[in-house]
Amino acid sequence: MQREDFDVVIVGSGLAGLSMAMFLGQHGIRALLVERRASTSTLPKARGQNPITMEALRSVGVAEPIYAAIPPGKPAITSVISESMTGKVFYDHVAHRPDFSRFSPERSGMASQAKTEEAFAKRARELGAVLRFQTLFDGFTQDADSVEVTLRSLEDDTVYGVRARYLVAADGVRGTIAKDLGIGTHGYGFLKSVTAVRFRADLAKIAGDNAMVVHYIQNPAVPDGAGVLVSTDYKDEWVANMSADPERTEAQTHAVIRTMVGVPDLQFEVLGATSYDYAHRIADRLQSGRVFLVGDAAHVMPPTGGQGGNTAVQDGYYLAWKLAAVLKGQAGPRLLESFDPERRPYAEVVCTWQAANLAEHRRLEGVSEVLGRPMDHATMMFGYACKEGAFVPDPSAPTDEFESPDRPSGRPGARVPYAELAGLEGPLQPRKLLGPWFMAFSASSEGHAAAQAAADSFGVPIKAWQVASVAPLGAEGHDTVLVRPDGMVAWRGSPRGVESALGFVLCR
Ligand SMILES: Cc1cc2nc3c(=O)[nH]c(=O)nc-3n(C[C@H](O)[C@H](O)[C@H](O)COP(=O)(O)OP(=O)(O)OC[C@H]3O[C@@H](n4cnc5c(N)ncnc54)[C@H](O)[C@@H]3O)c2cc1C
């Protein structure tokens, strides 16, 4: 059996796997991604990128293609809970959404999963990743030094081996790697089976000209009293999500679609249907030795709230710099142990947030009482601060897992706030400067020199700036703020502490 060597093998070319390949490439790590399908997904599933995802995509040079990939129509969103597309509106999500421009330099994207995967695959290849479709991952073994992966070409049935330093399981909701590792799951489990019916109809006069349209239908006349009607990349193609029922006839399905649209004699053509489950399930661990779980392989949530794909993309972003630093010898392998304590608590909250949204949107009996009302959208998205991980905790800072994004503490373990600093050569906004490097902002020339010297001594890339004050980053009373390549604050303190802080973060 022939054998190849790669630093990282990624299984799955969904949003998580492609993100992983792309961000590893950004850090100079060439990964092999294998996917059993013949191409990236063409199905209308996830749509939308939140500003945090867009910040990461900006840093890897793929923001513009994603912003450009909006469906036809004016670049605006309709997202409402309504009786039908033409009926009474009970709640308008867009009207109640806070203005996120206070928290991020990026706006939300509206690209579909299909277009996003296409753009990611292109960028990942440009950055050196090897993408192999029609390739089945057939098992693995690992020891202290490496992972041995068995692959099978679905084109000619050839079986071959790849040796890698790390394996990333981006194999989705039906993936087997986590189970093979004996990693269990927890959560509310199965919630509901849903059938998504794709249909062609001219709804322009009813739906208006917004590029993205979502109606969470609440209507006793549709199965289980609720459904979701969503637009696609094509102006005349729509998806009606309804509770699955194997006994439902074609005529009954058509009647449900007419009720959801609210036009009893609506003319349309059904293009196809798929069924999937809504579930709430989180892996008990995101790492086992040299294997990491990302995306739906790590956390499954109902689609209500649109964060499943976003969290999958962010997993790749937050893991890539750590894997790269370890593979390049810039960091000790213990750095990788911080992935689970940093990202799993967030995944738990997002999964529960989406399940709580589902309970609201679809009147899911029993779930609302357990979950309560969903957390405020802006706090859920921008307010997370890791309690444990690759940063030097500030004992004087608050320890809440979520903080108000309007009053960010800027503490180590939290996002570096979206704020403007007065640099020597003009204003600086740290969140606009993200890239495959550490960043240091120092209020003194000593701090600036110390940060540069510390990075040089550990051989990690850094961009260091001297600024008038770091107080806008919540670091009043400190001289220097050190920021990780993923935009999380690593440490804050005085110039003499920077070297040991960076060494601590890098597990050296
Ligand atoms: C109807 C629907 C609507 C959604 N809407 C949204 C939304 O609006 N916003 C949002 O953010 N999220 C949304 N989501 C969620 C989002 O689609 C998922 O969270 C996201 O696609 C997960 O990406 P992934 O890469 O983890 O998994 P997947 O996209 O499932 O990718 C896993 C891949 O691994 C491959 N694979 C598995 N095993 C093997 C093997 N042994 N060998 C080779 N390949 C293998 C599979 O073929 C698959 O391509 C929605 C989901 C659904 C179903």
The ligand as an SDF file (V2000), in Angstrom:
LIG
                    3D

 53 58  0  0  0  0  0  0  0  0999 V2000
  -31.6900   22.8560    6.5100 C   0  0  0  0  0  0  0  0  0  0  0  0
  -30.5260   23.4430    7.2200 C   0  0  0  0  0  0  0  0  0  0  0  0
  -30.4350   24.8200    7.3170 C   0  0  0  0  0  0  0  0  0  0  0  0
  -29.3490   25.3930    7.9690 C   0  0  0  0  0  0  0  0  0  0  0  0
  -29.2850   26.7590    8.0520 N   0  0  0  0  0  0  0  0  0  0  0  0
  -28.1930   27.3300    8.6210 C   0  0  0  0  0  0  0  0  0  0  0  0
  -28.0230   28.7620    8.6070 C   0  0  0  0  0  0  0  0  0  0  0  0
  -28.8590   29.4990    8.1020 O   0  0  0  0  0  0  0  0  0  0  0  0
  -26.8760   29.2840    9.1390 N   0  0  0  0  0  0  0  0  0  0  0  0
  -25.8960   28.4730    9.6900 C   0  0  0  0  0  0  0  0  0  0  0  0
  -24.8710   29.0150   10.1570 O   0  0  0  0  0  0  0  0  0  0  0  0
  -26.0530   27.1160    9.7300 N   0  0  0  0  0  0  0  0  0  0  0  0
  -27.1520   26.5270    9.2090 C   0  0  0  0  0  0  0  0  0  0  0  0
  -27.2690   25.1760    9.1660 N   0  0  0  0  0  0  0  0  0  0  0  0
  -26.2340   24.3420    9.7660 C   0  0  0  0  0  0  0  0  0  0  0  0
  -25.0620   24.1330    8.8390 C   0  0  0  0  0  0  0  0  0  0  0  0
  -25.4810   23.7050    7.5720 O   0  0  0  0  0  0  0  0  0  0  0  0
  -24.1400   23.0860    9.4560 C   0  0  0  0  0  0  0  0  0  0  0  0
  -23.8820   23.4210   10.8040 O   0  0  0  0  0  0  0  0  0  0  0  0
  -22.8200   23.0580    8.7140 C   0  0  0  0  0  0  0  0  0  0  0  0
  -23.0230   22.7390    7.3720 O   0  0  0  0  0  0  0  0  0  0  0  0
  -21.8770   22.0330    9.3350 C   0  0  0  0  0  0  0  0  0  0  0  0
  -20.7220   21.9430    8.5610 O   0  0  0  0  0  0  0  0  0  0  0  0
  -19.7220   20.7400    8.7720 P   0  0  0  0  0  0  0  0  0  0  0  0
  -18.5770   21.0390    7.8700 O   0  0  0  0  0  0  0  0  0  0  0  0
  -19.4520   20.5520   10.2040 O   0  0  0  0  0  0  0  0  0  0  0  0
  -20.5080   19.4410    8.3050 O   0  0  0  0  0  0  0  0  0  0  0  0
  -21.0680   18.9570    6.8290 P   0  0  0  0  0  0  0  0  0  0  0  0
  -21.3900   20.1380    6.0210 O   0  0  0  0  0  0  0  0  0  0  0  0
  -22.1010   17.9900    7.1560 O   0  0  0  0  0  0  0  0  0  0  0  0
  -19.7920   18.2690    6.2100 O   0  0  0  0  0  0  0  0  0  0  0  0
  -19.3350   17.0040    6.6050 C   0  0  0  0  0  0  0  0  0  0  0  0
  -18.7300   16.3440    5.3710 C   0  0  0  0  0  0  0  0  0  0  0  0
  -17.9870   15.1980    5.7640 O   0  0  0  0  0  0  0  0  0  0  0  0
  -18.1130   14.2330    4.7360 C   0  0  0  0  0  0  0  0  0  0  0  0
  -17.7850   12.9080    5.2920 N   0  0  0  0  0  0  0  0  0  0  0  0
  -18.3500   12.3130    6.3770 C   0  0  0  0  0  0  0  0  0  0  0  0
  -17.7830   11.1090    6.5920 N   0  0  0  0  0  0  0  0  0  0  0  0
  -16.8440   10.9500    5.6200 C   0  0  0  0  0  0  0  0  0  0  0  0
  -15.9270    9.8940    5.3170 C   0  0  0  0  0  0  0  0  0  0  0  0
  -15.8680    8.7660    6.0400 N   0  0  0  0  0  0  0  0  0  0  0  0
  -15.0890   10.0380    4.2650 N   0  0  0  0  0  0  0  0  0  0  0  0
  -15.1280   11.1840    3.5160 C   0  0  0  0  0  0  0  0  0  0  0  0
  -15.9870   12.2000    3.7510 N   0  0  0  0  0  0  0  0  0  0  0  0
  -16.8310   12.0980    4.7960 C   0  0  0  0  0  0  0  0  0  0  0  0
  -19.5760   14.3440    4.3130 C   0  0  0  0  0  0  0  0  0  0  0  0
  -19.7830   13.8190    3.0280 O   0  0  0  0  0  0  0  0  0  0  0  0
  -19.7850   15.8540    4.3780 C   0  0  0  0  0  0  0  0  0  0  0  0
  -19.5720   16.4760    3.1360 O   0  0  0  0  0  0  0  0  0  0  0  0
  -28.3510   24.5660    8.5370 C   0  0  0  0  0  0  0  0  0  0  0  0
  -28.4490   23.1670    8.4300 C   0  0  0  0  0  0  0  0  0  0  0  0
  -29.5200   22.6070    7.7710 C   0  0  0  0  0  0  0  0  0  0  0  0
  -29.6090   21.1090    7.6510 C   0  0  0  0  0  0  0  0  0  0  0  0
  1  2  1  0
  2  3  1  0
  2 52  2  0
  3  4  2  0
  4  5  1  0
  4 50  1  0
  5  6  2  0
  6  7  1  0
  6 13  1  0
  7  8  2  0
  7  9  1  0
  9 10  1  0
 10 11  2  0
 10 12  1  0
 12 13  2  0
 13 14  1  0
 14 15  1  0
 14 50  1  0
 15 16  1  0
 16 17  1  0
 16 18  1  0
 18 19  1  0
 18 20  1  0
 20 21  1  0
 20 22  1  0
 22 23  1  0
 23 24  1  0
 24 25  2  0
 24 26  1  0
 24 27  1  0
 27 28  1  0
 28 29  2  0
 28 30  1  0
 28 31  1  0
 31 32  1  0
 32 33  1  0
 33 34  1  0
 33 48  1  0
 34 35  1  0
 35 36  1  0
 35 46  1  0
 36 37  1  0
 36 45  1  0
 37 38  2  0
 38 39  1  0
 39 40  1  0
 39 45  2  0
 40 41  1  0
 40 42  2  0
 42 43  1  0
 43 44  2  0
 44 45  1  0
 46 47  1  0
 46 48  1  0
 48 49  1  0
 50 51  2  0
 51 52  1  0
 52 53  1  0
M  END
$$$$
